[in-house]
Amino acid sequence: MSKPESLTFATTLEVRDTCLCLHVQRAARALARHFDEALRPYGLSNGQFSLLMALNRPEPPRMKDVAATLAMDRTTLTAALKPLERRGLAASAVDPADRRNRVLHLTETGRATLAAALPAWRASHAAIEARLPRGDGDGLRAALLALS
């Protein structure tokens, strides 16, 4: 094992100023708070909005496909889905094509809630993109996709 590097306050400043993980985490928390506030009048958090939107498909998606879209494991997805099912916004059923799987769908109440919240999401999204250098939302999305 090599000798550990000496930790100084300069090291702390280096990490604070250059760590991509730290900057992405800070930005993610700030964005989450921003969208949580915008979606609160509709009874949704940003995560719930994203989950419900992931269900808005022509055919009910399989649980594993939604988990992949949202970059979460199935256990986390199950936990996130339960309050939405209790509120009647989403539902799950056995996959008729493969009874080992479950399919998820947006209920009519869920669809109406998403439709009502969408203008607030769009306005919040536009405000965030306007704060980016040169309004370059596409560039930020491309950079984030390259990391995921």
RODRENSE-280872 format. One record per residue (C-alpha): x, y, z. Coordinates in steps of 0.5 Angstrom, whole numbers, plus 500, padded with zeros to 3 digits. Layout:
N
XYZ ...
// end
This chain:
148
500500500 503507498 504512503 497517504 498524501 498529506 491533507 491540507 486546507 488547499 486540498 479541500 479547496 481543490 476538491 471543492 472547486 474541481 470535483 465534478 461529483 460534488 458540483 453535479 450533486 449540488 446542482 441536482 439538489 438545487 434543481 430538485 428543490 426548484 421543481 419540488 416547489 413548482 410541482 407542490 401545488 399539484 401534490 407532486 415532488 419532482 421524482 413523482 412527476 418524473 415517475 408518472 411521466 415515465 408511465 405516460 406511454 402508448 403501452 404500459 411499460 414493464 417495471 424493469 423498463 421504467 427502472 432503467 429509464 429512471 436509473 433506479 433499481 426495482 426495489 427503489 422503484 417499488 417504494 416510489 410507486 406505492 404512494 402514487 398507487 395509494 393516491 390512485 395516480 398509478 397502478 401495476 398489474 401482472 404482465 399478460 405476456 410474462 406473468 413473472 413481470 409487472 406492467 405499470 400504467 398511469 391512471 386517468 387521475 394520474 394523467 389529469 394530474 400530470 396534465 395540470 402540472 405540465 405548464 408549471 414544469 414547462 415554465 420552471 424548466 424554461 426559467 432554469 434553461 434561461 439561467 444557463 450560459 448562453 441558455 445552452 440546455 442542449 449542451 448541458 443535457 449532452 454532457 450529462 448524457 455522456 456521463 450516464 
// end
